[in-house]
């Protein structure tokens, strides 16, 4: 079938929740993807920061193939070796003590909020304006975008308070005797690649420690090397009580999870939470393969070296339309002085896939294996288009 015929299937049969780019991708290799018409693109979006090792990485593909020949799914009723091995490997790399597997970032955030409420026995959660924590009703309430709340305001749960990001005084003013948790992204992704002051997360942790409030960091988009450390909160020298994760964890397979300290995790007992698919043998095998490549190929070194180069090259673009260039590692935002949607289209036509968020911020979250040469290709094209 051709592109037009396939898109018509969506128009007729899909529930209308997405505005997609008018291409049908067929296969990929490294940082490049090819559509069914044979057009090649450099993928600077990586499936919304998911394909951390790019496309068709041989070690990841092999791990998935080998595991698929053994077990794909067994449910959470039984133990499976890949999930157990991965749990120990990941926890050994962090200050956390316990893990829970989920299928997505929204599910991870939902579970984290439940855990915080169960642990404290309190009923309020503070989050930030322009945050994004998921599309379930509870995580939507935590998400700091009024336009997302409006269609569902009649069933929006109470107890969620949104305060400005990077404003510690606003958090202090919002705290009450019923505050169970503060949830925050170390770097806001959907909100426009917003980076907080160096001491912002430290101040949140200090407040949480003093008032026995659970400190949750949402690392769904910033985790797994995206910002130059395994998890972005490490950049700010904090140790949250709970961390949520997804996107890059499995290199493309749907997987998420919660990491928590022993003190907080102990609040959950059998029956308080659960999952059918979370941490299945197939996705856990993929996650182990991703971690293997991180270790063997020094992925974090590449993120830091290429990320610094990327931002420095973008800052050389002397264009009135560019209001700001900001980022950490390979999570980069170019804030424009006008809406950015047309530049997404122009770059796609030139062979580059990107995303616009917050209306006027070009968000660039390429695979973590990208090279300086590939960065040069993109910057040259962007320069010409701007």
N, C-alpha and C positions, 0 to 999 in steps of 0.2 A: 504493500500500500504506500501511496505517496504522502508527503507532509500534509497536504490539504485534506486528504481523506481521513487521516488519523486525527487531525485537529477537529474535524467535524464530528467524530465519535465522541470526543469530550463534550463538545457543544450540545450534543443530543442526550448523553447518558450520565455525565458527571454532575454531582451537586456543585453548584457554582460558588466556590470558596476561594479560588486562586485566579490571579491574572498572570498568565504564563508568557514567557518569551516564545515567539512563533517559530520554534525549531524543535525537531524531534531528535534527541541525541541517541546514538547507536552504540558507540564504543569509545574507549579512551586508552591512553597510554601515557603515564607520567603526568605532566601538567596539561597535556593536550586531549581534547575530546573531538569526536567527529560525528556529524549528524547523518541522517539516512540519505541525504542528498550528496554526501561526500565533502561537505564543507568542514574545515578544521578550525578549531578555536583554542586559544589559550585560556584555560579555566582559572580565573582569578577569584572565583567565588567558592570553589571546592564543595559544592552541595551545602551551602550555608555553614562553612567551616567544619565540615564533617570529614571529607576525604583528605586526611592529614598526610597520607603517604601517596597522594595522587591517585591515578587510575591504573588498575591492572598491575599492582605491585606484586612481583612474583612470590615473595615470601607470604604475603597475606593471602593471595589466591591459593597457594599450595596448602596453607593451614586450613582454609575453608573447605577445599576439596577433600583433604584427608579426613577431616572431622565429619563431613557429610556422608562419607562412606561408613562411618561407625555409628554415630548417633546425631540426630538433628535436634530432637526435643524429647524430654522425659518428664517435664513439669517440675515444680518445686517440692514435690513429695519425696524425691530421691536425691541423693548426693550425685554430683558429677565432677569428675577430676579436673577438667579445664577451669571451671569456676572456682574450685577450691585453691588450685595453684595460683590463679590470678589474684584472688583475694589476699593471699599472703604476700605476693610480690608487690602489689600496690600499697598495701598498708605499711610494709617495710620501708617504703619510700616517703612516707608521710608521718605526721604526728597523731594520726587517727588510730582507733583501735578496732572498729567494727564496720562492716559493709552490708549494704542491702542492694540487690540488683533490681533494676527496672528496665523498661523498654524505651523510655524517652526522658527528655529533660523536664517536661511538664509533670510526668509521673514522679520523677525524683523530687521536684520541688513540693508537690502535693504531699508526698511521704515525709519530707523534712518538716513541713509545717505541722503535720499531724504529730510527729515525734516531739516537736518543741512544745506544743499545746499539752500533750500527755505528760511530758516531763514537768512542766511548770504548773499545770492545772489552771492556767490563765487563758484569756480569751482574745487578746489583741496582738496584731502583728504590724510592725512598721516596715514599710518598703519605700522606694524612692520614685519620684516623678521621672518619666522617660525610661523606667526599667521595663524589662520584659522577662516574665517568669513562666509563661505557658498559656495554653488555651482552654484548660479545664476551668470550671466555674471558680474554684478556689484560687488557682494560680492566676486567673484573669483578674480577680479582685486584688491580688498582690501586685499585678502589673500596673505601672503608673501611667496609663494612657486612658484618659476619660472617654475617648472615642471608641475604645474597645469595650468599655463598660456599658455605654448607653443602650445598645440593643437588648441587653439582658438585665437592666437595672432592677426589674421587678423581682428577680431571684438572686441578685448579687448578695453574697454573704456579708454579714456585718463583721466589724472588728478589724478591718484592714484600713490602715492609715498611710497615705502617701505623702511624703515630705520631699522637698527639693534635694537632688543629689549633690553630694560634696558640700553639704551644709550641716555641720555638726550641731550647731545651735538649734536647728529645726528638729533634729532628733531628740535633743534634750527636752525641748518643749512638748514633744508629742508623747513622751513616756508617761504612763500612768501606772497605778497599782496593778492593772490588768495586762500589762505588756508582757507577752510570752516570748517574743522573738523580734529580732531585727534581721531582715534579709536584704542583701545588697550584692550587686555584681562588682567584682574588683575593677573591671572596666566595662562600661555599658556598651553593648554591641548594637542592638536594635535602636537604642536611643541616639546613636550617632557617633560611636567610638569615643565616648566621653571618659577622660582619665581623671581620677580624683587627685587632690593634693596628697603629698607624700604621707602625711600623718592622719588622714581621714579614717582609714580602716583601723589604725591603732587607737584612735579616740573612741571609735565604736566598740572595739574590744574592751577598752578600759571601762566604759559605761556598763557594758554587759556583765563584766566580772563583778563590778561594784553592786549591781542591782539584781544579780541572779537572773539575767535575761539571756536567752539562747542566741548566740551569734551565728547566723547562717550566711555562708557565701555561696552564691550561685555561679558555679564555674562551668555551666553547660556549654557556653561558647568560648570562654577564655582558657579552659583547661586543656591538658594534653599538648603542651608546648606552644600553643597559639601565641602567647605573649612573651616567650623566651625562657620561661621556667616551666617545670612540669605543670604546676598550677599557678595562676597569676597572683594569688594572695601571698605567695612567697616573696614577690617583689616588694611587698609592703611590710614584711616581717611581722605577720600576725598568725595566730593559731586559733582559727574559729572552732566552735563546738560541732558544727555540722557543715559539710560541703556537699553540694549536688554536682553531678557530672552527667554528660551524655556526648552528643555530637562526635568528637574525634576519638572517643574511647575505642571504637571497633573499626576505625578506618573506613566506614561506609555501611556496616551492618547496624541495624537499629539496636542500641543498647544504652542504658543509663544506670545511674546508681546514686546511693547516698553513702558518704563516709561520716562517721561520728565518733566522738570520744566515748570511752566506756561509761562515764558518768551519765551522759545524756542517753546513750543507746540503751542503757539498762531499763529505761522507762517502758520500752516495748516488750510485750510478752506474746507468746503464740496466740494468734487470733486478732491482734491489734492491727496487723497490716499483712499484706500478702501479694503474690503475683503468680500468674500461670506461666508466662513466657520468660520473665526476667532471669538473666544469668544462665540461659540454656547452654548446652555444650557447644553448639555451633558458634554463637556470638562470643562466648568466653574464649574459644580457641582463636577467634579472630583478634580479640583484645590482647591475648598473650603474644600473638604474632606482631601486633603493633608495638608492644612494649619491647619485644626482641629487636625490632628494627631501630627503635629509639636508642637502644643501648649499643647495638653493633655499628650503626651508621652515624652516631653523634648528631642526631637530629637537632637537639637544642643548640648546639654550636652553629649549625647552619641557620637556624631561625634568627639567632642574635646577629650573626655577621650579615646575612642577606637582608634582614629586617632593618638594621641600621642603614645599610646602603640604600634600600628602597626609599626610606623616609628622606634621606639626604638628597637623593636624586629628584624626588618629587618637589622638595623645597626649592630646587633650582629653577622650577618652572615659573617664570616671571609673568604671571597672568593676572589681570585685574579681577577675573572671575573667581580666582582661588582666594577664599577668605582665610583658610587655615589648613595645615597638614598636620595630623597628629596620629599617634599610634604607639603600640608596644609590640615588639617582635614583628610577627606577620599578621597583625590585626591593625589595619591602617584605614584612616578616614580622611577624605579630601572634602572639606566643607566649601561649598560654592556659594556665590552671592545670588544665585538664582536656582530654581528647581533643577534637579539632576536627571530626571527621567529620560530626557532626550539624549543625554550623553551615554546612558546605558544602551540605548538603541544604536547610536552611532558607533560605539565601541564594538558592539556585537557584529554590526555590518563590516567592521574592520577586522574581525576575527578574535575578539576578546570578550569574555563573559565576566561581567561585574554586576553589582547590585547598588541600588540607591536606597538609603534609609533616612528616616527623619526628614524626608522631603528634599533635602539639598546636600546630603552627605554621600559621596561615592564610597561605598564600603568595599575594601579589598582584603580578602581572607584566602589567599591562594594555598595550594598544598605546601606543606612545610619542606618539601624537597626542591622547591623552586631554586633556580640558579640566578646569579647576577646577570648572565647573558639574557635570560628570559625576562628578567626585570627591565633590562635595557630596551628590549623589544616593546614591552608595554608602555614604558615611559615615553618612548619616541612616538608611538601611536597616539597616546593621550595628548602629548604636546601639539601634534598636528591637528587633532580634532578640536582642542580647546582654542 
